[in-house]
Amino acid sequence: MRVETIIKHEIGLHARPAAMFVQSASKYQADICVTYNGKEANGKSLLSVLGLGITKNAPITIHAVGQDSQAALQELQALIDGNFGE
């Protein structure tokens, strides 16, 4: 399963927003990957996600594979849509 979305947070997916994303992704057994600008990162690794350099208004794709992949994608999409609680 996958979802395509836009990062709207003012600083992109850096520092606190990235930590929140990884924390949410890590709750699930599904394998979660984030793709940006042709590069892929492990969605459960803070360094991996930060390494993508995702900026404000960046289009990303989140892939999830596993039994709870739908729930994982729904939570991650809600986190992004809610602008990481800000």
Secondary structure, 3 states (H helix, E strand, C coil): CEEEEEECCCCCCCHHHHHHHHHHHCCCCCEEEEEECCEEEECCCHHHHHCCCCCCCEEEEEEEECCCHHHHHHHHHHHHHCHHHC
